[in-house]
């Protein structure tokens, strides 16, 4: 580029470094937007928990007042309680998702048990897939309890088995791929070999 004594830098050229700094701050701070998802998942978790607790209290009170009928035919009570367990599991799932979003995007220095720590997006997906499998299994159990006979349960069970197998394969294939990648990484130069 040739020097031009008549050249006067424009407004954009003068503020470009400051503009880049502001843009960088905006983009780096935008990760906090995901805290809204964390709050939403937490509220959903609380809502499901309250609904499940209210239903459980209602079922228990009806079971106590109609104890003889429940003893004679506990199938309906069992079905309602299994449905409530499903709600509790969904509540726990939303809570884990809320924690995962918070740990990944806002602050990862939360004191949690090891099994609840989420270090990357794959950990969050694995937890979510595990919850989905349990919820599907509980839904199938509810169908089995309510089953009136016939072959329709076999088709439903086959569908549940296929989805569960696919999700399990997804988790194990990903874990196997990650393990291979870690095993093939060269050792860190700063670490001394153990003797």
C-alpha positions in Angstrom: 0.0 0.0 0.0 1.4 3.4 -1.0 1.4 6.3 1.4 -1.2 9.0 0.5 -0.7 12.3 2.4 -4.3 13.2 1.6 -5.7 10.1 3.2 -7.9 10.7 6.3 -9.1 7.7 8.2 -12.8 7.4 8.4 -15.0 6.9 11.4 -15.0 3.0 11.0 -11.2 2.9 10.8 -10.9 5.0 14.0 -13.3 2.9 16.1 -12.6 -0.5 14.6 -10.3 -1.7 17.5 -12.8 -0.5 20.1 -15.7 -1.9 18.1 -14.0 -5.3 17.9 -13.5 -5.2 21.7 -17.2 -4.4 22.3 -18.3 -7.1 19.9 -16.0 -9.6 21.5 -17.4 -8.8 25.0 -21.0 -9.1 23.6 -20.3 -12.5 22.0 -18.4 -13.9 25.0 -21.2 -12.7 27.4 -23.9 -14.1 25.2 -23.3 -17.6 26.7 -25.3 -16.3 29.7 -28.4 -16.3 27.4 -28.5 -20.1 27.9 -29.1 -19.4 31.6 -32.7 -18.8 30.5 -32.9 -22.4 29.3 -31.4 -23.5 32.7 -34.1 -21.5 34.6 -36.8 -22.8 32.3 -35.7 -26.4 32.8 -35.5 -25.8 36.6 -39.0 -24.4 36.7 -40.3 -27.3 34.6 -38.6 -29.7 37.1 -40.3 -27.9 40.0 -43.7 -27.9 38.3 -43.5 -31.7 37.5 -42.4 -32.4 41.1 -45.3 -30.4 42.6 -47.8 -32.1 40.3 -46.4 -35.6 41.0 -46.4 -34.9 44.8 -50.0 -33.6 44.6 -51.1 -36.7 42.6 -49.4 -39.0 45.0 -51.0 -37.4 48.1 -54.4 -37.6 46.3 -53.9 -41.3 45.4 -52.8 -42.1 48.9 -55.8 -40.3 50.5 -58.2 -42.1 48.1 -56.5 -45.4 48.8 -56.9 -44.9 52.5 -60.6 -44.0 52.3 -61.3 -46.8 49.9 -58.9 -49.3 51.3 -61.1 -52.4 50.8 -61.6 -51.6 47.1 -57.8 -51.0 46.6 -57.0 -54.4 48.3 -59.6 -56.1 46.1 -58.2 -54.6 42.9 -54.8 -52.9 43.3 -54.2 -52.7 39.5 -55.6 -49.1 39.2 -53.5 -47.9 42.2 -50.4 -49.5 40.7 -51.0 -47.8 37.4 -51.5 -44.4 38.9 -48.4 -44.8 41.1 -46.3 -45.9 38.1 -47.5 -42.8 36.2 -46.4 -40.7 39.2 -43.0 -42.3 39.2 -42.8 -41.3 35.5 -43.5 -37.7 36.5 -40.8 -37.9 39.3 -38.3 -39.2 36.8 -39.2 -36.5 34.3 -38.8 -33.9 37.1 -35.3 -35.3 37.9 -34.5 -35.3 34.2 -35.4 -31.6 33.8 -33.4 -30.8 36.9 -30.3 -32.6 35.5 -30.7 -30.7 32.2 -31.0 -27.4 34.2 -27.8 -28.2 36.0 -26.1 -29.2 32.8 -26.9 -26.0 31.0 -25.8 -24.0 34.0 -22.5 -25.9 34.4 -21.7 -25.7 30.6 -22.6 -22.1 30.0 -22.6 -20.1 33.2 -20.5 -21.6 36.0 -18.9 -25.0 36.3 -17.8 -24.5 39.9 -20.8 -26.0 41.5 -20.4 -28.5 44.3 -22.1 -31.7 42.9 -21.6 -35.4 43.3 -19.3 -36.9 40.7 -22.2 -38.7 38.9 -24.0 -35.4 38.4 -21.1 -33.4 37.1 -21.3 -32.4 33.4 -18.1 -31.5 31.7 -19.2 -31.2 28.1 -22.2 -31.4 25.9 -21.7 -35.1 25.3 -22.1 -35.7 29.1 -25.4 -33.8 29.0 -26.6 -35.8 26.0 -25.7 -39.0 27.7 -27.6 -38.1 30.8 -30.6 -37.1 28.7 -30.5 -40.3 26.8 -30.4 -42.3 30.0 -33.4 -40.5 31.4 -35.3 -41.0 28.1 -34.6 -44.8 28.3 -35.9 -45.0 31.9 -39.0 -42.9 31.1 -39.7 -45.2 28.1 -39.3 -48.2 30.2 -41.7 -46.8 32.9 -44.2 -45.9 30.2 -44.0 -49.5 28.9 -44.5 -50.8 32.4 -47.6 -48.7 32.7 -48.9 -50.2 29.4 -48.2 -53.7 30.7 -50.1 -53.1 34.0 -53.0 -51.7 32.0 -52.9 -54.5 29.4 -56.2 -56.1 28.6 -54.7 -59.0 26.5 -54.0 -59.2 22.8 -50.9 -58.9 20.6 -50.8 -55.1 20.6 -48.4 -55.1 23.6 -45.9 -57.1 21.6 -45.7 -54.3 18.9 -45.4 -51.7 21.6 -42.7 -53.7 23.4 -40.8 -54.2 20.1 -40.9 -50.5 19.5 -39.7 -49.7 23.0 -36.9 -52.3 22.6 -35.8 -50.8 19.2 -35.7 -47.3 20.6 -33.9 -48.4 23.7 -31.3 -50.4 21.7 -30.7 -47.4 19.4 -30.2 -45.0 22.2 -28.0 -47.5 24.1 -25.9 -48.0 20.9 -25.6 -44.2 20.6 -24.2 -43.8 24.1 -21.8 -46.8 23.9 -20.6 -46.0 20.4 -19.9 -42.4 21.4 -18.1 -43.5 24.6 -16.0 -46.1 22.6 -15.1 -43.4 20.1 -14.1 -41.0 22.8 -12.0 -43.7 24.6 -10.2 -44.5 21.4 -9.4 -40.8 20.8 -8.1 -40.5 24.3 -5.9 -43.6 24.0 -4.4 -42.3 20.7 -3.5 -38.9 22.1 0.2 -38.4 22.6 1.3 -38.1 26.2 1.7 -34.6 27.6 5.3 -33.4 27.3 5.1 -31.7 30.7 4.2 -34.9 32.5 7.0 -37.1 33.6 6.7 -40.8 32.9 6.0 -42.8 36.1 8.9 -45.0 37.2 
